[in-house]
Amino acid sequence: MANQYNEDDLLMLSALQHLLFCPRQCALIHIEQLWVENRLTAEGRILHERVHQAGRESRRNMRVEFDLALRSLQLGIAGRADVVEFHRQDDGLWQPYPVEYKRGRPKKDDSDRVQLCAQALCLAEMLEISVPVGALYYGKKHRRQEVIFDDALTAKTRDAARQLHDLVASGVTPPPQYAKRCESCSFIHLCLPRAMGKKRKVQNYIKRMTSQ
């Protein structure tokens, strides 16, 4: 597949997770350059810092790289992998296996899986090798959840990358839409999704009344 982007076009790989969680949150971070931290984001940041400080491990049939730089000129993204394990195969080649650490529990949506798949696509492009599987490690469960990068997940990841570039290129922050996920978002007091929702209801009511 031909490269679609150059080095100046690259966006943060982690923005894919933000986009699928909430396009408005993604725009606030990656267009308006805002950041608000709460207990959940602080715990996640500390977890990633601990993992990244591990350095490098080497065993007979496995090498482990921490905080590995990644990029894809096909997707137009760049970032860092928490952990990439390289497993020695029977033919002597090393198979990469990305592992992404998350502080909480598995999500109902695909945002974490897409983020991990994007890491795999970066590795595949950089090393010119297939990366068919990886894992998400959730701190609350203290276990890994293996993720297979099938055609459906790969297609969703590529589509998310295109949506991310379209959003950032537009320079427009989407309006708030309240959902249950808002309660755990560090931007809730800045975004005010409940208040904005009520404002729209009043505006719609006035519009209906004045049009009669």
C-alpha positions in Angstrom: 0.0 0.0 0.0 1.4 3.4 -1.0 2.1 6.0 1.6 -0.6 8.7 1.9 1.1 11.1 4.3 4.6 12.6 5.0 6.3 13.3 8.3 4.7 16.7 8.7 1.2 15.2 8.4 1.6 12.7 11.3 -1.0 12.9 14.1 -0.8 11.2 17.5 -1.7 7.5 17.5 -3.4 7.9 20.9 -5.8 10.3 19.3 -7.6 7.4 17.7 -8.7 6.2 21.1 -9.9 9.7 22.0 -11.8 10.0 18.7 -13.7 6.7 19.2 -14.4 7.6 22.9 -15.7 11.0 21.9 -15.0 13.2 18.8 -15.5 16.4 20.9 -12.9 15.2 23.5 -10.6 14.4 20.6 -11.0 17.9 19.1 -10.5 19.6 22.5 -7.2 17.8 22.9 -5.9 17.7 19.4 -7.4 20.9 17.8 -7.8 23.2 20.7 -4.7 21.8 22.6 -6.5 21.5 25.9 -5.9 19.0 28.6 -7.7 18.4 31.9 -6.6 15.7 34.3 -8.7 13.8 36.9 -8.0 10.8 39.1 -8.6 8.4 36.3 -6.3 10.1 33.8 -3.6 10.5 36.5 -3.7 6.8 37.4 -3.4 5.9 33.7 -0.5 8.3 33.2 1.3 6.9 36.2 0.8 3.3 35.0 2.2 4.2 31.6 5.2 6.0 33.1 6.0 2.9 35.2 5.8 0.6 32.2 8.0 3.0 30.1 10.7 3.1 32.7 11.3 -0.6 32.6 13.8 -0.3 29.7 14.5 -3.6 28.0 14.4 -7.3 28.8 16.0 -10.2 26.9 15.4 -13.9 27.3 16.3 -16.8 25.2 13.2 -16.8 23.0 11.8 -13.4 23.8 13.0 -9.8 23.8 10.9 -7.0 25.3 11.1 -3.4 24.2 9.4 -0.7 26.4 8.2 2.7 25.2 9.0 1.9 21.5 8.6 4.7 19.0 6.1 3.9 16.2 4.9 5.6 13.0 2.9 4.8 9.9 3.0 7.0 6.7 0.0 5.0 5.4 -2.2 5.9 8.4 -0.6 9.3 9.1 0.0 8.6 12.8 3.0 8.3 15.2 3.2 7.4 18.8 4.8 5.0 21.3 4.0 1.4 22.2 3.9 0.6 26.0 5.4 -2.8 25.3 6.4 -4.8 22.2 7.4 -8.4 22.8 9.5 -10.1 20.1 9.0 -13.8 20.1 11.6 -16.0 18.4 9.9 -18.3 15.8 11.0 -21.8 14.7 12.6 -20.2 11.6 14.7 -17.9 13.8 12.8 -14.7 12.9 11.3 -12.5 15.6 7.5 -12.0 15.7 6.4 -8.6 17.2 3.5 -8.8 19.8 2.3 -5.3 21.0 0.9 -5.0 24.5 -1.0 -1.8 25.6 -1.6 -1.1 29.3 -4.9 0.3 30.5 -5.7 1.2 34.1 -9.3 0.2 34.2 -11.5 -2.6 32.8 -12.2 -3.8 29.2 -14.4 -1.2 27.4 -17.7 -2.0 25.6 -16.5 -0.1 22.5 -13.6 -0.8 20.3 -11.5 2.3 21.2 -8.7 0.3 23.0 -8.7 -2.4 20.4 -8.4 0.1 17.5 -5.5 1.8 19.4 -3.7 -1.5 19.7 -4.4 -2.4 16.1 -2.9 0.9 15.0 0.3 0.0 16.8 0.3 -3.4 15.0 -0.1 -1.7 11.6 2.8 0.7 12.5 5.0 -2.3 13.3 3.9 -4.1 10.2 4.8 -1.2 8.0 8.1 -0.4 9.8 9.3 -4.0 9.9 7.7 -5.2 6.7 6.2 -8.2 8.6 2.7 -9.3 9.4 1.5 -8.6 13.0 -1.6 -10.7 13.5 -2.2 -10.5 17.3 -1.4 -8.5 20.4 -2.9 -7.9 23.9 -4.5 -5.3 26.1 -3.5 -5.5 29.8 -6.1 -4.1 32.2 -5.0 -3.0 35.6 -8.3 -3.7 37.3 -8.4 -7.3 36.1 -4.6 -7.8 36.3 -4.7 -9.9 33.2 -4.2 -9.7 29.4 -7.0 -9.8 26.9 -5.7 -11.0 23.5 -6.7 -9.1 20.4 -6.7 -10.6 16.9 -6.2 -8.0 14.2 -8.7 -9.4 11.7 -9.9 -7.7 8.6 -12.9 -6.0 10.3 -10.7 -4.5 13.1 -8.0 -3.5 10.6 -10.6 -1.8 8.4 -12.1 0.0 11.4 -8.7 1.2 12.4 -7.8 2.6 8.9 -11.2 4.3 8.8 -10.7 5.9 12.2 -7.3 7.2 11.0 -9.0 8.8 8.0 -11.7 10.3 10.3 -9.0 11.7 12.6 -7.3 13.5 9.8 -10.6 14.9 8.5 -11.5 16.1 12.0 -8.2 17.8 12.6 -8.1 19.3 9.1 -11.5 20.8 9.6 -10.4 22.7 12.7 -14.0 22.4 14.0 -14.8 21.1 17.5 -18.1 19.1 17.4 -20.8 20.2 19.8 -21.3 18.2 23.1 -23.7 15.3 23.2 -24.3 13.9 26.7 -23.8 10.2 27.3 -23.0 8.0 30.3 -19.3 8.0 29.3 -19.2 11.8 30.0 -19.3 11.2 33.8 -15.8 9.6 33.7 -14.4 12.2 31.3 -11.9 14.7 32.7 -13.4 17.4 30.4 -16.9 17.2 31.8 -16.7 20.5 33.7 -15.2 22.2 30.7 -17.4 20.6 28.1 -20.7 20.9 30.1 -22.6 18.4 28.0 -25.7 18.4 30.3 -25.9 22.2 30.3 -25.4 22.5 26.5 -28.0 19.8 26.0 -30.6 21.8 28.0 -29.6 25.0 26.1 -30.3 23.3 22.8 -33.7 22.1 24.1 -34.6 25.7 25.0 -33.4 27.0 21.6 -35.4 24.3 19.8 -38.5 25.1 21.8 -38.2 28.9 21.0 -37.7 28.1 17.4 -40.8 25.9 17.2 -42.9 28.5 19.0 -41.8 31.4 16.8 -42.3 29.4 13.6 -46.0 28.8 14.3 
